[in-house]
Structures are given as C-alpha cells and as structure tokens.
Amino acid sequence: PPRNLLMRAGKVPNPFMTSQLSDFHVDFKLPLGMGACGAVYPGTHEASSREVAVKVMSPGLPRSAQSSSEEVAEAIDQERTAFQKVLDAGTAHPHVVNVMGCFELTGSEARQRGLEAEELASNEPVHYFVMERLRGESLADRIHEAGGMSE
C-alpha cells in the first residue's frame, strides 16, 4: 500500500495531513502544469470535498525539460525536505501552502491508481506531494506582467 513517508519517519502530522493516499481522488487526464521533474494534477480530498493539487514526481515520468534521472532524484529529495520542514513546523502560514501528505508508490501501484506512464518501471518509485490547491496567477506570469526582475 502507499506509504506516507513523513508519518513513517515518526513525525507528528499537522492538522492538514492525512495518512492515506486513497483519501484523495486524482484526475490524471489534464495536468495543471508540467515541470522539470513531473507534473501537478488536480484532485479532491474525498471526505471533505476540498480541492487539492497533487505533485507527482519520478525519474521515469515525462517532464517538460531534459533533466537527467540523477537531477530529478535530487529534486525529489529537495521537495521531500521542503515538505518535511512545512510539516515539522506544524502551523499554518499565509505564505506557505498547506501540506496534506507525502506518499511513495511503485510504478505499478501508480498505474493502478490511474497514472498513465508506460515508460515507468514497475518497481520505480513515484512520489506524490499533496497540498491545498491555490487559485491565481503563477509566479512566472506575475514576473512577466511586471516587466521582468531587477537585479
């Protein structure tokens, strides 16, 4: 079954965190965005009907940039560390997204949940980072509208 890595590490979860990836429905048909290490998909927390964003990362998944598997693995570790810090803080902050869970599945388990990735090896880890879904413009759009960044 999916493992919540942060809970398994003995950390006390914040009130927004759940222990089961099965608590969420993820819509893999239309990603919200693609990145260098994977994609972000819309989802729903089944019990509360809250909208969530689910970042799915794995060295074997298609991505928007040409990154090596080693670079992707390093990015995944950085993401996990960042999520861990948010969860360790245990409090909500207006400038930090609420984290609901961090999970790891194998490639075959991810395909059973609906992730279409034939190139993904059956035993390759797939990381799911579940967070609240925020609405609004992207940082890239905001920088573009402002005419770029000054040095």
C-alpha positions in Angstrom: 0.0 0.0 0.0 1.1 3.6 -0.4 3.4 4.8 2.3 3.3 8.2 3.9 7.0 8.7 4.3 6.7 11.6 6.7 4.4 9.7 9.1 6.6 6.6 8.8 9.6 8.7 9.9 7.8 9.3 13.2 6.9 12.9 12.7 3.8 14.3 14.2 1.5 15.3 11.4 0.0 18.8 11.1 -3.9 19.1 11.1 -4.0 19.3 7.3 -2.1 16.0 6.8 -3.8 12.7 6.1 -2.3 9.2 6.3 -3.8 7.6 3.2 -3.3 8.4 -0.5 -6.6 6.6 -1.1 -8.2 9.6 0.8 -7.7 11.5 -2.5 -9.1 11.3 -6.0 -6.5 12.5 -8.5 -7.6 13.4 -12.0 -4.7 12.4 -14.3 -6.4 13.5 -17.5 -5.5 17.1 -17.5 -2.4 18.3 -15.6 -2.4 21.7 -14.1 1.2 22.1 -15.1 4.3 20.3 -16.2 7.7 20.8 -14.7 11.3 19.6 -15.0 10.6 16.6 -12.7 7.0 15.7 -13.3 3.5 17.2 -13.2 0.9 18.7 -11.0 -2.7 17.3 -11.2 -6.0 18.4 -9.7 -7.5 16.3 -7.1 -10.1 16.1 -4.4 -10.0 15.1 -0.7 -12.8 12.6 -0.7 -14.1 13.1 2.9 -14.1 16.9 2.8 -14.5 17.6 -0.9 -11.6 20.1 -0.7 -9.7 20.7 -3.9 -6.1 19.7 -3.8 -3.1 19.8 -6.0 -1.0 16.6 -6.4 2.6 16.9 -7.5 3.7 13.6 -9.0 7.5 13.1 -9.4 9.6 10.3 -10.6 12.8 9.9 -12.7 10.8 7.7 -15.1 8.0 10.2 -15.8 7.7 12.5 -18.8 8.8 16.1 -18.0 8.9 19.5 -19.6 12.7 19.8 -19.6 15.6 17.5 -20.4 16.8 16.6 -16.9 18.9 13.6 -16.0 17.5 10.9 -13.7 20.1 12.0 -11.1 18.9 15.6 -11.3 15.3 14.5 -10.9 16.2 12.3 -7.9 18.0 15.2 -6.3 15.0 17.5 -6.9 12.7 14.9 -5.4 14.9 14.8 -2.3 14.8 18.6 -2.1 11.0 18.5 -2.4 10.7 15.9 0.3 12.9 18.0 2.6 10.8 21.2 1.9 7.6 19.3 2.7 9.1 17.9 5.8 10.0 21.4 7.1 6.5 22.6 6.5 5.1 19.6 8.3 7.6 19.9 11.2 6.5 23.5 11.7 3.0 22.2 12.4 1.4 25.6 11.9 -0.4 27.3 9.0 1.2 30.4 7.5 -0.4 32.7 4.9 2.7 32.4 2.7 3.2 28.7 2.8 0.9 26.2 1.2 -0.8 23.7 3.5 0.7 20.2 3.0 -1.7 17.2 3.3 0.7 14.4 2.7 3.8 12.9 1.1 3.5 9.4 -0.4 5.6 7.0 -2.3 4.2 4.2 -4.6 5.9 1.9 -7.0 5.3 2.4 -10.8 2.8 -0.5 -10.9 0.9 0.9 -7.9 0.8 4.3 -9.6 -0.6 2.8 -12.8 -3.3 1.1 -10.8 -4.3 4.5 -9.4 -4.7 5.8 -12.9 -1.3 7.3 -13.8 -0.7 6.6 -17.4 3.1 6.1 -17.8 4.1 3.1 -19.8 7.7 4.0 -19.7 7.7 3.8 -15.9 9.3 0.7 -14.5 7.1 -1.4 -12.2 9.4 -1.1 -9.2 10.4 2.6 -9.8 9.3 4.9 -7.0 6.7 7.5 -7.8 6.4 10.4 -5.3 3.1 12.1 -4.6 3.1 15.5 -2.8 -0.5 16.5 -1.8 -1.2 20.1 -0.9 -4.1 22.6 -0.9 -5.0 23.9 -4.3 -4.4 27.6 -4.7 -6.1 29.7 -7.3 -4.5 32.7 -9.0 -1.7 33.6 -11.3 1.7 31.9 -11.5 4.9 33.5 -10.3 6.1 33.4 -13.9 3.0 35.3 -15.1 3.4 37.9 -12.3 7.1 38.4 -13.2 6.2 38.8 -16.9 3.5 41.3 -16.2 5.9 43.3 -14.0 8.3 43.5 -16.9 10.9 41.1 -15.5 13.0 41.1 -12.4 15.5 43.7 -11.5 18.9 42.7 -10.2 
